[in-house]
């Protein structure tokens, strides 16, 4: 099933993978791909809470949101939310303010 999902090429950054202004991260990523190297990422447009990264062993590894507290969202909901933010005058998605515990 994963092979039939849409795919994109992304580069692994220090803070994980970025796709559709969403950050994905897991401890297994550095063992799959080197930092700055392109990787094939497949995603389900009906549920962006995880993506699938194609590894060197020819298997897909599920990678969840970096912030696991976020609810699942569809690609269409994400695009609508970004459109609404831009209509309100925001250039980028809102980020949580940093707060110390």
C-alpha positions, 0 to 999 in steps of 0.5 A: 500500500505504501508504494502507491502513496504520493512521494517527494524528495526531501533532505534530512535536516538537523531537526528532522524532515520538513514536509508541508510546513510540518516537522517529522522526527524519529531516532531512526532517521540518522541510521536511514539517511545522512544529514543533508542527503536526499531521501524518498518520503511517501505520505498519505494525504488523508493523514499527515501524522506520519510519513514513510521514509525509504531506507537503504534496506529497501523498506519504508520506515514510519516517521511521526510528527516531531510534536506528538501532541499534534492531532492528525490532519489531512493535506486539505485541512493543512492547506486550508489552515495555511490559506486562512493564516495568509488571509489574516496577514501571517507569512508563515505558520504560527509557532508555539512560543518558547517557555521554560518549565 
